[in-house]
């Protein structure tokens, strides 16, 4: 701990709330991202972060610097997340919820209960400030990719916590055991089981490896080409960008579609039908290329927030389109409230 940090800590322990805010501010983005990995929801992660800060403030007098402030905050955040997990169903993607749907059949009503994974804005990841332990196995952006975040949600809660603390944050077995009030032996056992479960669910090649194989110009062209085609309602152009086994999902609707032909049928029948008018802006989510779709609203006289579309790539083709109908999350992405004509 630096001299300035120690001075802030002493002032905060004496009751100075401004000193406390300055003390914890460098860790907030990282802790929020940690809670997201645990919970699969940006909204829940924000709630867990606020609970973490409240508990840290109330317990600051007992903090004796035997561990780092960072480790102490992660310990509080992990346990806050575990308490939240106990109270609600796990969050998943439609692909994990049921079999692929027939694109010729109406896709029914969205599920309103909180069962869906949510997208996470890259800008809130706090990569630049991340301090990782030597045992970290995943890159920070890799650790919020859709496939890996979804896989985390299928682990039992304490296995999930162990895996994230050990492999994402690089905590030692001893630090992880202290955070979870268990033993290093139990941590190592849980980690082995978690590794087996995760390896069965995630692709061999991460999105970060795929994106590194493309130069910046190629990636921008892929995103722009997709955005332009979406704005034109050009199903044929979107389809030319897809792999043969491409998939598409639109949570909160449980239906999803598998194969280029079925995705094309669905696109033409609903999101890119002639009656829809779109404006599309580039963004980044879950360490992956993404766009924000705004749909024309006659009453408002503007294009209103509709969907955050995250693209999963295989080489230079699109393997998966996950279109999150999450208008309420647009502000977290720093996106405008609407797009005028």
C-alpha positions as CSV (number, residue, x, y, z in Angstrom):
1,X,0.0,0.0,0.0
2,X,1.4,3.4,-1.0
3,X,1.7,6.3,1.4
4,X,-1.2,8.1,-0.2
5,X,-3.4,5.0,0.1
6,X,-2.5,4.5,3.7
7,X,-3.4,8.1,4.4
8,X,-6.7,7.7,2.7
9,X,-7.3,4.5,4.6
10,X,-6.6,6.1,8.0
11,X,-8.9,9.0,7.1
12,X,-11.7,6.7,5.9
13,X,-11.4,4.5,9.1
14,X,-11.8,7.8,11.0
15,X,-15.1,8.3,9.2
16,X,-14.2,10.4,6.2
17,X,-16.6,9.2,3.4
18,X,-14.8,11.2,0.7
19,X,-11.5,9.5,1.6
20,X,-13.2,6.1,1.4
21,X,-14.6,7.0,-2.1
22,X,-11.1,7.9,-3.3
23,X,-9.7,4.8,-1.7
24,X,-12.0,2.3,-3.5
25,X,-12.6,4.2,-6.8
26,X,-9.6,2.5,-8.6
27,X,-11.1,-0.9,-7.9
28,X,-14.8,-0.3,-8.8
29,X,-14.7,-1.2,-12.5
30,X,-12.7,-4.4,-11.8
31,X,-15.1,-5.4,-8.9
32,X,-18.2,-4.8,-11.1
33,X,-16.7,-7.0,-13.8
34,X,-16.0,-9.7,-11.2
35,X,-19.6,-9.6,-10.0
36,X,-20.8,-9.8,-13.7
37,X,-18.7,-13.0,-14.2
38,X,-20.3,-14.4,-11.1
39,X,-23.9,-13.3,-11.9
40,X,-24.1,-13.0,-15.7
41,X,-26.1,-9.7,-15.4
42,X,-24.9,-6.1,-15.6
43,X,-27.8,-4.9,-13.4
44,X,-27.1,-7.6,-10.8
45,X,-23.4,-6.8,-10.9
46,X,-24.2,-3.2,-10.2
47,X,-26.3,-4.2,-7.2
48,X,-23.5,-6.5,-5.9
49,X,-21.0,-3.7,-6.3
50,X,-23.1,-1.3,-4.3
51,X,-23.6,-4.0,-1.6
52,X,-19.8,-4.6,-1.6
53,X,-19.0,-0.9,-1.1
54,X,-21.6,-0.6,1.7
55,X,-20.2,-3.6,3.5
56,X,-16.7,-2.4,3.0
57,X,-17.6,1.0,4.5
58,X,-19.3,-0.5,7.5
59,X,-16.4,-3.0,8.0
60,X,-13.5,-0.7,7.3
61,X,-12.6,-0.2,11.0
62,X,-11.8,-4.0,11.1
63,X,-9.6,-3.9,8.1
64,X,-6.0,-4.5,9.4
65,X,-4.1,-4.6,6.1
66,X,-3.1,-8.3,6.6
67,X,-4.3,-8.7,3.1
68,X,-4.4,-6.1,0.3
69,X,-7.3,-3.8,0.0
70,X,-8.0,-5.3,-3.5
71,X,-8.2,-8.9,-2.0
72,X,-10.4,-7.7,0.8
73,X,-12.9,-6.0,-1.6
74,X,-12.9,-9.1,-3.9
75,X,-13.7,-11.3,-0.9
76,X,-16.7,-9.1,0.0
77,X,-17.8,-8.9,-3.6
78,X,-17.6,-12.7,-4.0
79,X,-19.7,-13.4,-1.0
80,X,-22.2,-10.7,-1.9
81,X,-22.5,-12.4,-5.3
82,X,-22.9,-15.8,-3.7
83,X,-25.8,-14.5,-1.6
84,X,-27.5,-13.2,-4.7
85,X,-27.1,-16.5,-6.6
86,X,-28.9,-18.2,-3.8
87,X,-32.0,-16.1,-4.4
88,X,-32.5,-16.4,-8.1
89,X,-32.2,-18.8,-11.0
90,X,-29.0,-19.0,-13.0
91,X,-28.8,-16.9,-16.1
92,X,-28.3,-18.6,-19.5
93,X,-28.5,-17.9,-23.2
94,X,-31.4,-19.3,-25.3
95,X,-29.0,-21.8,-26.9
96,X,-28.7,-23.4,-23.4
97,X,-32.4,-23.1,-22.6
98,X,-33.9,-25.4,-25.2
99,X,-33.6,-26.9,-28.8
100,X,-33.4,-24.8,-31.9
101,X,-36.7,-23.4,-33.2
102,X,-38.5,-23.6,-36.5
103,X,-38.1,-20.2,-38.2
104,X,-41.5,-20.7,-40.0
105,X,-43.4,-20.8,-36.7
106,X,-44.2,-17.7,-34.6
107,X,-41.6,-17.4,-31.9
108,X,-44.2,-16.6,-29.1
109,X,-43.8,-14.4,-26.1
110,X,-40.5,-13.4,-24.4
111,X,-39.8,-14.8,-21.0
112,X,-40.0,-12.0,-18.4
113,X,-38.3,-13.7,-15.5
114,X,-34.6,-13.0,-15.0
115,X,-33.1,-16.0,-16.6
116,X,-31.1,-14.5,-19.4
117,X,-27.5,-13.6,-19.5
118,X,-26.9,-9.9,-20.2
119,X,-24.3,-8.2,-22.4
120,X,-21.4,-6.3,-20.7
121,X,-19.8,-3.1,-22.0
122,X,-16.1,-3.3,-22.7
123,X,-15.7,0.3,-21.6
124,X,-16.6,-0.8,-18.0
125,X,-14.2,-3.7,-17.8
126,X,-11.3,-1.7,-16.3
127,X,-8.6,-3.7,-18.1
128,X,-6.0,-1.0,-17.8
129,X,-6.2,-0.9,-14.1
130,X,-6.4,-4.7,-13.5
131,X,-3.8,-6.1,-11.2
132,X,-3.7,-9.9,-11.7
133,X,-2.0,-12.6,-9.6
134,X,0.6,-14.8,-11.2
135,X,-1.8,-17.7,-11.4
136,X,-4.3,-15.9,-13.8
137,X,-5.2,-18.2,-16.7
138,X,-7.5,-16.0,-18.7
139,X,-7.1,-12.7,-20.3
140,X,-9.5,-10.1,-18.9
141,X,-11.4,-9.6,-22.1
142,X,-11.5,-13.4,-22.7
143,X,-13.0,-13.9,-19.3
144,X,-16.2,-11.9,-20.2
145,X,-16.7,-13.5,-23.7
146,X,-20.2,-14.7,-24.1
147,X,-19.3,-18.4,-24.3
148,X,-17.1,-18.3,-21.2
149,X,-19.5,-16.2,-19.2
150,X,-22.4,-18.5,-20.1
151,X,-20.3,-21.5,-19.1
152,X,-19.5,-19.9,-15.7
153,X,-23.3,-19.8,-15.0
154,X,-23.6,-23.5,-15.3
155,X,-21.1,-24.2,-12.5
156,X,-22.3,-24.6,-9.0
157,X,-21.9,-21.3,-7.2
158,X,-18.8,-22.0,-5.1
159,X,-17.1,-23.8,-8.0
160,X,-17.8,-20.7,-10.1
161,X,-16.3,-18.5,-7.4
162,X,-13.2,-20.7,-7.1
163,X,-12.6,-20.7,-10.8
164,X,-13.0,-17.0,-11.2
165,X,-10.8,-16.1,-8.2
166,X,-8.1,-18.5,-9.3
167,X,-8.1,-18.4,-13.1
168,X,-9.3,-14.9,-13.8
169,X,-8.0,-12.9,-10.9
170,X,-4.9,-15.1,-10.2
171,X,-5.6,-15.6,-6.5
172,X,-3.5,-18.3,-4.8
173,X,-5.2,-21.3,-3.4
174,X,-4.6,-19.9,0.1
175,X,-6.1,-16.5,-0.7
176,X,-9.1,-18.2,-2.4
177,X,-9.6,-20.4,0.6
178,X,-9.6,-17.4,3.0
179,X,-12.1,-15.6,0.8
180,X,-14.5,-18.5,0.8
181,X,-13.8,-19.7,4.4
182,X,-12.6,-23.1,3.3
183,X,-9.3,-25.0,2.9
184,X,-6.8,-24.9,0.0
185,X,-7.4,-28.6,-0.5
186,X,-11.1,-28.0,-1.1
187,X,-10.2,-25.1,-3.4
188,X,-7.9,-27.3,-5.5
189,X,-10.6,-30.0,-5.7
190,X,-13.3,-27.5,-6.7
191,X,-11.0,-26.0,-9.3
192,X,-10.3,-29.4,-11.0
193,X,-14.0,-30.1,-11.2
194,X,-14.7,-26.6,-12.6
195,X,-12.0,-27.0,-15.3
196,X,-13.6,-30.2,-16.6
197,X,-17.0,-28.6,-16.8
198,X,-15.8,-25.5,-18.5
199,X,-13.7,-27.3,-21.0
200,X,-16.7,-29.2,-22.1
201,X,-18.7,-26.0,-22.8
202,X,-16.3,-23.5,-24.4
203,X,-14.8,-23.5,-27.9
204,X,-11.1,-24.4,-28.2
205,X,-10.4,-21.0,-29.8
206,X,-11.3,-17.9,-27.8
207,X,-12.8,-14.8,-29.5
208,X,-9.6,-12.9,-28.4
209,X,-7.5,-15.3,-30.5
210,X,-9.8,-15.0,-33.4
211,X,-9.8,-11.2,-33.2
212,X,-6.0,-11.0,-33.0
213,X,-5.8,-13.0,-36.3
214,X,-7.7,-10.1,-38.0
215,X,-6.2,-6.7,-38.4
216,X,-8.1,-3.6,-37.2
217,X,-9.1,-2.7,-40.7
218,X,-10.6,-6.1,-41.4
219,X,-12.5,-6.1,-38.1
220,X,-13.9,-2.6,-38.7
221,X,-15.0,-3.7,-42.2
222,X,-16.8,-6.7,-40.9
223,X,-18.7,-4.7,-38.3
224,X,-19.5,-1.9,-40.8
225,X,-20.6,-4.3,-43.4
226,X,-23.0,-6.0,-41.0
227,X,-24.3,-2.7,-39.7
228,X,-24.9,-1.4,-43.2
229,X,-26.7,-4.6,-44.2
230,X,-28.9,-4.5,-41.1
231,X,-29.9,-0.9,-41.8
232,X,-30.8,-1.8,-45.3
233,X,-32.8,-4.8,-44.2
234,X,-30.6,-6.7,-46.5
235,X,-31.0,-10.3,-45.5
236,X,-29.0,-11.7,-48.4
237,X,-26.0,-9.6,-47.4
238,X,-26.1,-10.6,-43.8
239,X,-26.4,-14.3,-44.8
240,X,-23.2,-14.1,-47.0
241,X,-21.4,-13.1,-43.8
242,X,-22.5,-16.2,-41.9
243,X,-20.9,-19.6,-41.4
244,X,-22.9,-22.6,-42.7
245,X,-23.7,-23.6,-39.1
246,X,-24.4,-20.0,-37.8
247,X,-26.8,-19.5,-34.9
248,X,-29.0,-16.6,-33.9
249,X,-30.7,-15.9,-30.6
250,X,-32.7,-12.8,-29.3
251,X,-33.1,-12.9,-25.6
252,X,-35.6,-12.4,-23.8
253,X,-37.2,-14.6,-26.5
254,X,-36.3,-18.3,-25.8
255,X,-36.4,-19.3,-29.5
256,X,-33.1,-19.5,-31.4
257,X,-32.2,-20.6,-34.9
258,X,-29.5,-22.9,-36.2
259,X,-28.0,-23.0,-39.7
260,X,-27.6,-20.3,-42.3
261,X,-31.0,-21.1,-44.0
262,X,-33.0,-21.0,-40.8
263,X,-31.3,-17.8,-39.6
264,X,-32.1,-16.2,-43.0
265,X,-35.8,-17.2,-42.8
266,X,-36.1,-15.8,-39.3
267,X,-34.3,-12.5,-40.3
268,X,-36.6,-12.0,-43.3
269,X,-39.7,-12.8,-41.3
270,X,-39.1,-10.4,-38.4
271,X,-36.0,-8.3,-37.5
272,X,-35.2,-7.4,-41.1
273,X,-38.7,-7.5,-42.6
274,X,-39.7,-4.6,-44.9
275,X,-41.8,-3.0,-42.1
276,X,-38.8,-2.4,-39.9
277,X,-36.5,0.7,-40.1
278,X,-33.2,0.6,-38.3
279,X,-30.2,2.8,-37.4
280,X,-27.1,1.0,-36.2
281,X,-24.2,2.2,-34.2
282,X,-20.9,0.3,-33.4
283,X,-20.1,-0.6,-29.9
284,X,-18.2,-3.4,-28.0
285,X,-19.6,-6.0,-25.6
286,X,-18.1,-9.0,-23.8
287,X,-14.7,-8.4,-25.5
288,X,-16.4,-8.9,-28.9
289,X,-17.5,-6.7,-31.8
290,X,-21.1,-5.5,-31.3
291,X,-23.6,-3.0,-32.7
292,X,-26.5,-1.2,-31.1
293,X,-29.7,-1.3,-33.1
294,X,-32.3,1.5,-32.9
295,X,-35.8,0.9,-34.3
296,X,-38.0,3.6,-35.8
297,X,-40.8,4.7,-33.5
298,X,-43.6,6.7,-35.3
299,X,-44.9,8.2,-32.0
300,X,-41.5,9.4,-30.9
301,X,-40.4,10.5,-34.3
302,X,-37.0,9.0,-33.8
303,X,-35.1,5.7,-33.8
304,X,-35.4,4.3,-30.3
305,X,-33.1,1.8,-28.4
306,X,-34.0,-1.8,-29.2
307,X,-31.2,-4.3,-29.2
308,X,-27.5,-4.8,-28.5
309,X,-26.2,-7.3,-31.0
310,X,-23.0,-9.2,-30.1
311,X,-21.2,-10.9,-32.9
312,X,-19.2,-14.1,-32.4
313,X,-16.7,-14.7,-35.2
314,X,-15.0,-17.7,-36.7
315,X,-12.1,-16.3,-38.8
316,X,-13.7,-13.5,-40.8
317,X,-17.3,-15.0,-40.8
318,X,-20.0,-14.6,-38.2
319,X,-20.7,-17.8,-36.3
320,X,-23.3,-16.5,-33.9
321,X,-25.5,-13.4,-33.6
322,X,-26.8,-12.8,-30.1
323,X,-29.3,-9.9,-30.2
324,X,-30.1,-8.8,-26.7
325,X,-33.3,-6.8,-26.6
326,X,-32.1,-4.7,-23.6
327,X,-33.0,-1.0,-24.2
328,X,-32.5,-0.4,-20.5
329,X,-28.8,-1.2,-20.8
330,X,-28.0,1.3,-23.5
331,X,-26.9,4.0,-21.0
332,X,-24.3,1.6,-19.5
333,X,-22.8,1.4,-22.9
334,X,-22.6,5.2,-23.3
335,X,-25.0,5.0,-26.2
336,X,-27.4,7.9,-27.0
337,X,-31.0,7.9,-25.8
338,X,-32.2,7.8,-29.4
339,X,-31.1,8.6,-33.0
340,X,-33.0,11.4,-34.8
341,X,-33.9,11.2,-38.5
